Structures are given as structure tokens and as C-alpha cells.
């Protein structure tokens, strides 16, 4: 197996720290709002990474943090006029609900930052003692000049880091690139006692402490979105390696950006969608197919046409399983023969090449063709159908399969309704009000009521 390592900027043979075991950490949410569809990409992709490692018989320990104290939570608490704890609790519940709706599996450990503040204080004290940190007026900063090779993950050089979008303007710092380890609290903000006064830990410190707690000083894989390379992951490395003088992570993996119809997602452009917004219109497997149909490191463009095609592709998987009446033999013991074994090999070759899920999905389509082939005997079709489900599950498809196959007709009906809504939206954009109204009225005759809102069009049965 080869994995592209952001640290070395090349594919490397994967060698785990401990034979047969995988220790993996992926940055989780800052729980101040519902997570958006771009956030869903790393959550979903690393779910597949875990599934594949388990498929090839590794024991995986998967840890993902929850940041439940941060400036964004404080801002949201002011906006909603409720305590920070209330904001965190609300959006932690929403996070779990949305993960479940997306059919993303649970991780082994999901620590919350507020549970580890004492350990964070201990880390900061250690960095201060070793000359990597300094205090100024209740704030504590990491001195990047004192850490050799700062910038080795992102490729940034200290002398090139000017005050800007990623570097705070702060006269208390010795160097503009120095980052916060401990932040002095303001009136009314959450706070903890520390040697430097009342305050709270910095975001970068949180992940170092929580990953070490469950995975040790050096672990196999640290993942997240490409936007986290700098400053977040860079600053994690600095703290972890300065305090322990050991390599922090062996393989850094980062997924590419998500754009919305060619543009960066932004509330100002009115193209900002939460995962639960998208789930109102599309099935979780369609979203999963959409993301996995492109290599995880590539940028991906979200638009209605592509997601509709993804829905059709997933529907095609279920149609062939219905065609062979999969539920009638789903409990049978089925042995694979040479042609199925060759396809498993091809699937593994794709995933072993830096988790190339697009090529792995192509193998699923090969299997579908075999099942549809009228010249292939029914006994062989059973083998291919079983293989489709087995490999599909590795990518996260076909969960709760029995229920989905039984409800498949209902799924088709929902997809058709959503398709009609998309046609109506296009007519409205073209100011073709006659056709737009006709679709609404015709659906109403069938007992389907459309409701136009600021977030789009919802529907319900009359």
C-alpha cells in the first residue's frame, strides 16, 4: 500500500508503527453551528479509510476530537444569547445526528477539548520550561523561531510569514508568526485557572493533547481538510515535537477543497449549504458516491447535475440487486471463483494506491455489468451480487441493505419528486412561470405539496 504523505509531498509505502494495527486521528468539528457539506468530505473519506483498513485485517484505533471551546462558540453564544455550554451541547447533538444521517460510522474515541484542559496546561508549562513558549499579560505564545524547521509540513518559511489572514496582528508577540497556546479570558467568557491567570487553551494545543492521549507520542495517520495544513497542523507538529523530541505523525493525509458550481462556498455568495440542507434533497449514498467518485486529494465541484447523476448510479446498484432477488439468498454461504477473486484484487489495487476510490467504484460498475449480462448463469450472478455488496460495504454503501431493498420503490418516488423540483427551479430561473406553476399544480394533484422557502423548496404529502 502507498499513501501520499503531505509531509514529504510524495506517495510512500505504508508501514504502520505497530504491525497489524492502525492509529489514526482526524480533526473533528468546532461545534458552533451545523457542519457544512465541505466538512462532510473528510468525515466521509476517513470513514472509508477506516473501513478499508479493517477489510484488509488491520485493527484500527480511530480518534476524532470535538472542539467545544473556541472564539467561534463564544461568538455564537452571544448571537443566540445562551451560555457557551448550551451552544456546544446543541451542536454536538446535531453533529451526531448528521453523521448518522450520512451513514458515517462512529469513531473509537471522540474526546472533547473541555475534558482535557488540565493536560493542556501541563503541555504548555512543559513548552515554557524548555524555552519554546513565553507569557505576556496572561497570554502564552509558542516561539516559532526556537523550533527548528518550523514550516516543514506546509513549506512556509518564518521570514515569509507576514501579518495577514493566517497570522494575527498582535503587538504582544515577539514574532508575528508566534501562535497562541493560552488565551487570557475576557469578562463573561468561559475560563480555567492556570499559572498565567484565568483563560482557555488554544485550538492547536487541544489536538496535540487529545491525539496523544489515545494514540501515543507517535502514531500512523493524521488527517483533515487541506485548509488545516497551515496553521493548524503545522502548529500541532511544533508543539508535539518540541515537547517530546519525537516524530509526531508518520503520514499526513489531506483531502481537497469542495467548490459549489465552480465557486468557493460562501454565505455572501448564497451558496453555503449544511450537510442537513443537502440531506433534505438527496440520499446519503448519493452524497457518498459523489465524494468517492473523485480522488480524495482532488478538488471537487458540487452541483445539482452531478449529484443527480450520483443518485442514479446508486439506484443502479440497488436495481441489479433487486433483479437477482438478493434478499432471497443473502444468508447463503457463497464461495468466490477466479473471476470474482480477480475483481477483488483489482479493487484492492485501486485502494492500495492512495485510496483511489474512483477506481474502486469502477470495479463496482464492472460487477454490475456481469450481473446484467444475460449469458451469465444465475449461480454466477449470485456470486457477483454478493461481491458487489461486500466491496460496496467497504466504501460505505449498502448499510441497512434489507430495509433499503424493501423500500426501494419509495426511494425511486422520492428521487422523481426531487427531480421535478429541480426542473421547476430551472424554469423559475428562466422566468418560465407557466411551466413552473404547472409542475407545482400537477404535483398537487398527486397529493404532493411544494413549499418554497429561503433555503429552497421542500415537499410533503397532502
C-alpha positions as CSV (number, residue, x, y, z in Angstrom):
1,X,0.0,0.0,0.0
2,X,1.1,3.5,-0.8
3,X,-0.2,6.7,0.7
4,X,0.5,10.3,-0.4
5,X,2.2,12.0,2.6
6,X,1.7,15.7,2.7
7,X,4.8,16.0,4.8
8,X,7.1,14.5,2.0
9,X,4.8,15.5,-0.9
10,X,5.1,12.1,-2.5
11,X,3.5,8.6,-2.3
12,X,5.2,6.4,0.3
13,X,4.9,2.8,1.2
14,X,2.7,2.5,4.2
15,X,4.4,0.9,7.2
16,X,2.5,1.1,10.5
17,X,4.1,1.9,13.8
18,X,2.8,-1.4,15.1
19,X,2.3,-4.4,12.8
20,X,-1.3,-5.2,12.1
21,X,-2.6,-2.0,13.9
22,X,-3.6,1.5,12.7
23,X,-3.7,4.5,14.9
24,X,-5.5,7.4,13.2
25,X,-6.5,10.9,14.2
26,X,-8.8,13.2,12.2
27,X,-9.7,16.7,13.1
28,X,-13.3,16.9,14.1
29,X,-15.8,19.8,14.3
30,X,-15.8,23.1,16.2
31,X,-19.4,22.8,17.4
32,X,-20.8,26.3,17.0
33,X,-23.1,25.5,14.1
34,X,-24.2,22.7,11.8
35,X,-21.4,21.4,9.7
36,X,-21.4,22.2,6.0
37,X,-21.2,19.9,3.1
38,X,-17.5,20.7,2.7
39,X,-16.8,19.4,6.2
40,X,-18.6,16.2,5.3
41,X,-15.9,15.3,2.9
42,X,-13.1,14.4,5.4
43,X,-15.7,12.9,7.8
44,X,-16.9,10.6,5.0
45,X,-13.5,9.9,3.4
46,X,-11.7,8.9,6.6
47,X,-14.7,6.7,7.4
48,X,-13.8,4.8,4.2
49,X,-10.1,4.7,5.2
50,X,-11.1,3.0,8.4
51,X,-13.4,0.6,6.6
52,X,-10.7,-0.4,4.1
53,X,-8.1,-1.0,6.7
54,X,-10.5,-3.2,8.6
55,X,-11.3,-5.0,5.3
56,X,-7.6,-5.9,4.9
57,X,-7.5,-7.1,8.5
58,X,-5.9,-4.2,10.4
59,X,-7.1,-3.4,13.9
60,X,-7.9,0.4,13.7
61,X,-8.0,2.9,16.6
62,X,-9.7,5.9,15.2
63,X,-9.8,9.1,17.3
64,X,-11.6,12.4,16.3
65,X,-11.8,15.4,18.6
66,X,-14.7,17.8,19.3
67,X,-13.7,21.4,19.8
68,X,-16.2,22.7,22.4
69,X,-14.4,25.8,23.4
70,X,-13.2,28.4,20.9
71,X,-13.8,32.0,19.8
72,X,-16.5,30.9,17.4
73,X,-18.5,29.2,20.1
74,X,-18.3,32.4,22.2
75,X,-19.4,34.5,19.3
76,X,-22.4,32.1,18.6
77,X,-23.3,32.2,22.3
78,X,-23.5,36.0,22.2
79,X,-25.5,35.8,19.0
80,X,-28.0,33.2,20.4
81,X,-27.9,34.8,23.9
82,X,-27.3,31.4,25.6
83,X,-24.2,30.0,27.5
84,X,-21.3,28.5,25.6
85,X,-22.1,25.1,27.1
86,X,-25.6,25.3,25.7
87,X,-24.3,26.1,22.2
88,X,-21.8,23.2,22.4
89,X,-24.4,20.7,23.6
90,X,-26.8,21.7,20.9
91,X,-24.4,21.4,18.0
92,X,-22.7,18.2,19.4
93,X,-26.1,16.6,19.3
94,X,-26.6,18.0,15.7
95,X,-23.2,16.7,14.7
96,X,-24.0,13.1,15.8
97,X,-27.4,13.3,14.1
98,X,-25.9,14.5,10.8
99,X,-23.2,11.8,10.9
100,X,-25.8,9.2,11.5
101,X,-27.9,10.6,8.6
102,X,-24.9,10.4,6.3
103,X,-24.3,6.8,7.4
104,X,-20.8,7.7,8.7
105,X,-19.6,5.2,11.3
106,X,-18.7,6.0,14.9
107,X,-15.1,6.5,15.8
108,X,-13.4,4.7,18.7
109,X,-12.7,7.8,20.7
110,X,-14.3,11.3,20.5
111,X,-12.7,13.4,23.2
112,X,-14.0,16.9,23.9
113,X,-11.5,19.7,24.4
114,X,-13.0,20.9,27.7
115,X,-12.3,17.5,29.2
116,X,-8.6,17.9,28.8
117,X,-7.7,21.4,29.9
118,X,-5.5,20.2,32.8
119,X,-3.4,18.2,30.4
120,X,-3.2,21.1,28.0
121,X,-1.9,23.3,30.8
122,X,0.7,20.7,31.6
123,X,1.9,20.7,28.0
124,X,2.1,24.5,27.9
125,X,4.1,24.5,31.1
126,X,6.5,22.0,29.6
127,X,7.0,24.1,26.5
128,X,7.6,27.2,28.6
129,X,10.2,25.3,30.7
130,X,12.0,24.1,27.6
131,X,12.2,27.6,26.1
132,X,9.6,27.2,23.4
133,X,6.8,29.3,25.0
134,X,6.6,32.7,26.7
135,X,3.9,34.6,28.6
136,X,2.8,38.2,28.0
137,X,0.0,39.8,30.0
138,X,-1.8,36.5,30.7
139,X,-1.5,35.1,27.1
140,X,1.0,32.4,26.3
141,X,2.6,32.1,22.8
142,X,4.8,29.5,21.1
143,X,8.1,31.0,19.9
144,X,8.4,29.6,16.3
145,X,11.9,30.9,15.9
146,X,13.0,28.5,18.7
147,X,11.6,25.4,16.9
148,X,14.0,24.1,14.2
149,X,12.3,23.6,10.8
150,X,9.0,25.3,11.6
151,X,7.0,25.2,8.4
152,X,8.2,21.8,7.3
153,X,4.7,20.4,6.7
154,X,3.3,23.4,4.8
155,X,6.6,24.5,3.2
156,X,6.2,28.0,4.6
157,X,9.2,29.9,5.9
158,X,9.1,32.0,9.1
159,X,10.6,35.0,7.3
160,X,7.9,34.9,4.7
161,X,5.0,34.9,7.2
162,X,3.6,38.4,7.3
163,X,0.7,39.7,9.3
164,X,-2.4,38.7,7.3
165,X,-5.3,36.3,7.0
166,X,-3.5,33.4,8.7
167,X,-1.2,35.4,11.0
168,X,-2.6,37.6,13.8
169,X,-1.6,41.2,14.2
170,X,-0.6,41.2,17.9
171,X,2.0,43.5,19.5
172,X,2.4,41.2,22.4
173,X,4.1,38.6,20.2
174,X,7.9,38.5,19.7
175,X,7.3,37.3,16.1
176,X,4.0,37.8,14.1
177,X,4.1,34.0,13.3
178,X,4.1,33.0,17.0
179,X,0.8,31.3,17.8
180,X,-1.4,31.2,20.9
181,X,-1.1,28.4,23.4
182,X,-3.2,30.0,26.2
183,X,-5.6,32.9,25.8
184,X,-6.5,35.3,28.7
185,X,-10.2,35.3,29.2
186,X,-12.4,38.3,28.9
187,X,-15.3,39.2,31.1
188,X,-18.2,36.7,30.8
189,X,-16.1,34.1,28.8
190,X,-15.5,30.5,29.9
191,X,-12.3,30.2,31.9
192,X,-10.0,27.9,33.7
193,X,-7.4,28.6,36.3
194,X,-3.7,28.4,35.2
195,X,-0.2,29.5,36.2
196,X,-0.8,32.5,33.8
197,X,-4.2,33.5,35.2
198,X,-7.7,32.7,34.1
199,X,-8.1,31.8,30.5
200,X,-8.6,28.9,28.0
201,X,-6.3,26.8,25.7
202,X,-5.6,27.5,22.1
203,X,-7.1,25.3,19.3
204,X,-3.7,23.9,18.2
205,X,-2.8,22.7,21.7
206,X,-6.1,20.8,22.1
207,X,-5.4,18.4,19.2
208,X,-1.9,17.6,20.4
209,X,-3.1,16.6,23.9
210,X,-6.1,14.6,22.7
211,X,-4.4,12.6,20.0
212,X,-1.5,11.7,22.3
213,X,-4.0,10.5,25.0
214,X,-5.4,7.8,22.8
215,X,-2.7,7.1,20.2
216,X,0.6,7.8,21.9
217,X,3.5,10.1,21.1
218,X,4.0,8.9,17.5
219,X,1.1,7.5,15.5
220,X,0.3,6.4,11.9
221,X,-2.1,8.8,10.2
222,X,-3.3,12.3,10.9
223,X,-6.0,13.6,8.5
224,X,-8.2,16.6,7.7
225,X,-9.0,19.1,5.0
226,X,-6.3,20.8,3.0
227,X,-7.2,24.1,4.7
228,X,-5.8,22.7,8.0
229,X,-2.3,22.2,6.8
230,X,-1.4,25.7,7.9
231,X,-1.6,26.9,10.6
232,X,-3.3,24.1,12.5
233,X,-1.4,21.0,11.6
234,X,1.9,22.9,11.3
235,X,1.4,24.2,14.9
236,X,0.5,20.8,16.2
237,X,3.8,19.4,14.9
238,X,5.7,22.2,16.5
239,X,4.2,21.7,20.0
240,X,4.3,17.9,19.9
241,X,7.8,17.5,18.7
242,X,9.2,20.4,20.8
243,X,7.8,18.8,23.9
244,X,8.8,15.2,23.3
245,X,11.6,15.4,20.7
246,X,9.9,12.6,18.8
247,X,8.3,12.4,15.4
248,X,4.6,13.2,15.9
249,X,2.9,11.6,12.9
250,X,4.2,9.3,10.2
251,X,1.7,10.0,7.4
252,X,-0.2,13.3,6.9
253,X,-3.3,13.0,4.7
254,X,-5.4,15.9,3.5
255,X,-8.5,16.0,1.3
256,X,-9.0,18.6,-1.4
257,X,-11.5,21.6,-1.4
258,X,-15.1,21.5,-2.2
259,X,-16.5,24.2,-4.6
260,X,-20.1,24.9,-5.3
261,X,-20.6,25.2,-9.1
262,X,-17.1,26.5,-9.6
263,X,-17.1,28.9,-6.7
264,X,-15.8,28.7,-3.2
265,X,-18.6,28.1,-0.8
266,X,-19.6,31.3,1.0
267,X,-22.6,32.8,2.7
268,X,-22.1,36.1,0.9
269,X,-22.5,34.2,-2.4
270,X,-25.6,32.5,-1.2
271,X,-24.1,29.1,-2.0
272,X,-23.5,27.9,1.6
273,X,-25.1,24.5,2.3
274,X,-25.0,22.5,5.5
275,X,-25.0,18.7,5.3
276,X,-28.5,18.6,6.7
277,X,-29.6,21.0,3.9
278,X,-28.4,18.6,1.3
279,X,-29.8,15.5,3.1
280,X,-33.3,17.1,2.7
281,X,-33.0,16.6,-1.0
282,X,-30.6,13.6,-1.6
283,X,-30.0,10.2,-0.1
284,X,-26.8,9.7,2.0
285,X,-25.4,7.2,-0.5
286,X,-25.8,9.7,-3.4
287,X,-23.6,12.1,-1.4
288,X,-21.2,9.3,-0.6
289,X,-21.0,8.3,-4.3
290,X,-20.5,12.0,-5.3
291,X,-17.4,12.4,-3.0
292,X,-15.9,9.0,-3.7
293,X,-16.2,9.2,-7.4
294,X,-13.3,11.6,-7.4
295,X,-9.9,11.1,-5.7
296,X,-9.8,12.5,-2.2
297,X,-6.9,14.8,-2.9
298,X,-8.5,16.4,-5.9
299,X,-10.8,19.5,-5.6
300,X,-14.4,18.6,-6.3
301,X,-17.3,20.7,-7.6
302,X,-20.7,20.3,-6.1
303,X,-23.6,20.9,-8.5
304,X,-27.1,19.6,-8.9
305,X,-26.4,17.8,-12.2
306,X,-23.6,15.7,-10.7
307,X,-25.5,14.9,-7.5
308,X,-28.5,13.7,-9.6
309,X,-26.1,11.5,-11.6
310,X,-24.7,10.1,-8.4
311,X,-28.3,9.3,-7.2
312,X,-28.9,7.4,-10.5
313,X,-25.7,5.5,-10.1
314,X,-26.5,4.3,-6.6
315,X,-30.1,3.5,-7.8
316,X,-28.5,1.3,-10.5
317,X,-26.7,-0.7,-7.8
318,X,-30.0,-1.4,-6.0
319,X,-31.8,-2.3,-9.2
320,X,-29.4,-5.1,-10.1
321,X,-29.7,-6.4,-6.5
322,X,-33.4,-6.5,-6.9
323,X,-33.1,-8.1,-10.3
324,X,-31.4,-11.1,-8.8
325,X,-33.6,-11.0,-5.7
326,X,-30.6,-10.6,-3.4
327,X,-32.6,-10.9,-0.2
328,X,-33.6,-14.5,-1.1
329,X,-30.0,-15.7,-0.9
330,X,-28.3,-13.0,1.3
331,X,-27.8,-15.5,4.1
332,X,-26.4,-18.3,1.9
333,X,-22.7,-19.2,2.1
334,X,-21.3,-18.3,-1.3
335,X,-17.8,-19.2,-2.5
336,X,-15.9,-16.9,-4.9
337,X,-14.3,-18.3,-8.1
338,X,-11.5,-17.0,-10.2
339,X,-13.4,-14.1,-11.9
340,X,-14.6,-12.7,-8.5
341,X,-11.2,-13.1,-6.9
342,X,-9.7,-11.1,-9.8
343,X,-12.1,-8.3,-9.2
344,X,-11.3,-8.3,-5.5
345,X,-7.6,-8.0,-6.5
346,X,-8.4,-5.1,-8.8
347,X,-10.4,-3.3,-6.1
348,X,-7.5,-3.7,-3.6
349,X,-5.0,-2.4,-6.1
350,X,-7.1,0.7,-6.5
351,X,-7.5,1.3,-2.8
352,X,-3.8,0.4,-2.1
353,X,-2.9,3.2,-4.5
354,X,-3.5,6.1,-2.1
355,X,-7.2,5.1,-1.6
356,X,-8.2,5.7,-5.2
357,X,-12.0,5.3,-4.5
358,X,-12.8,6.4,-8.1
359,X,-11.1,3.4,-9.5
360,X,-12.6,1.2,-6.8
361,X,-16.1,2.4,-7.8
362,X,-15.2,1.5,-11.4
363,X,-14.8,-2.1,-10.1
364,X,-18.3,-2.0,-8.7
365,X,-19.6,-1.0,-12.2
366,X,-17.8,-3.9,-13.7
367,X,-19.6,-6.2,-11.3
368,X,-22.9,-4.6,-12.2
369,X,-22.2,-5.4,-15.9
370,X,-21.6,-9.0,-15.0
371,X,-24.9,-9.2,-13.1
372,X,-26.8,-7.7,-16.0
373,X,-25.2,-9.9,-18.6
374,X,-27.9,-12.3,-19.9
375,X,-25.4,-15.0,-20.8
376,X,-24.1,-15.4,-17.3
377,X,-25.7,-18.2,-15.2
378,X,-27.8,-17.4,-12.2
379,X,-25.3,-19.1,-9.8
380,X,-22.6,-16.8,-11.1
381,X,-24.8,-13.8,-10.7
382,X,-25.3,-14.7,-7.1
383,X,-21.5,-14.6,-6.6
384,X,-21.2,-11.3,-8.3
385,X,-24.1,-9.8,-6.3
386,X,-22.5,-10.9,-3.1
387,X,-19.2,-9.4,-4.2
388,X,-21.0,-6.1,-5.1
389,X,-22.4,-5.9,-1.6
390,X,-19.1,-6.9,0.1
391,X,-16.9,-4.4,-1.8
392,X,-19.6,-1.7,-1.7
393,X,-19.7,-2.0,2.1
394,X,-16.0,-1.2,2.2
395,X,-16.9,2.1,0.6
396,X,-19.8,2.6,3.0
397,X,-22.7,1.6,0.6
398,X,-25.4,-0.9,1.3
399,X,-25.7,-0.3,5.0
400,X,-29.1,-1.5,6.3
401,X,-29.4,-3.3,3.0
402,X,-32.5,-5.3,3.7
403,X,-34.5,-2.3,4.7
404,X,-33.3,-0.3,1.7
405,X,-34.2,-3.0,-0.8
406,X,-37.6,-3.4,0.7
407,X,-38.2,0.4,0.5
408,X,-36.5,0.8,-2.9
409,X,-39.7,1.8,-4.7
410,X,-40.3,4.6,-2.2
411,X,-36.7,5.8,-2.8
412,X,-37.4,6.0,-6.6
413,X,-40.5,8.0,-6.0
414,X,-38.7,10.5,-3.7
415,X,-35.9,10.9,-6.3
416,X,-38.5,11.6,-9.0
417,X,-40.2,14.2,-6.9
418,X,-36.8,15.9,-6.3
419,X,-36.1,15.7,-10.0
420,X,-39.3,17.5,-10.8
421,X,-38.4,20.2,-8.2
422,X,-35.1,20.7,-10.0
423,X,-36.9,21.1,-13.3
424,X,-39.2,23.6,-11.7
425,X,-36.3,25.5,-10.2
426,X,-34.7,25.8,-13.7
427,X,-38.0,27.1,-15.2
428,X,-38.1,29.7,-12.4
429,X,-34.6,30.8,-13.2
430,X,-35.6,31.2,-16.8
431,X,-38.8,33.1,-15.6
432,X,-40.9,30.5,-17.3
433,X,-43.7,30.8,-14.7
434,X,-46.2,28.9,-16.8
435,X,-44.2,25.6,-16.7
436,X,-43.1,26.3,-13.1
437,X,-46.7,26.6,-11.9
438,X,-47.8,23.6,-14.0
439,X,-45.2,21.4,-12.2
440,X,-46.4,22.6,-8.8
441,X,-50.1,22.1,-9.8
442,X,-49.6,18.7,-11.3
443,X,-47.7,17.5,-8.2
444,X,-50.5,18.9,-6.0
445,X,-53.0,16.7,-8.0
446,X,-50.9,13.7,-6.9
447,X,-51.1,14.8,-3.3
448,X,-47.6,16.3,-3.2
449,X,-47.4,19.9,-1.8
450,X,-44.4,22.1,-2.6
451,X,-43.3,24.7,-0.1
452,X,-40.9,27.4,-1.3
453,X,-38.6,28.8,1.5
454,X,-35.5,31.0,1.6
455,X,-33.4,27.8,1.7
456,X,-35.0,26.1,-1.3
457,X,-38.1,24.0,-2.0
458,X,-39.4,21.3,0.4
459,X,-42.3,18.9,-0.2
460,X,-44.8,17.0,1.9
461,X,-47.7,14.7,1.3
462,X,-51.1,16.3,1.5
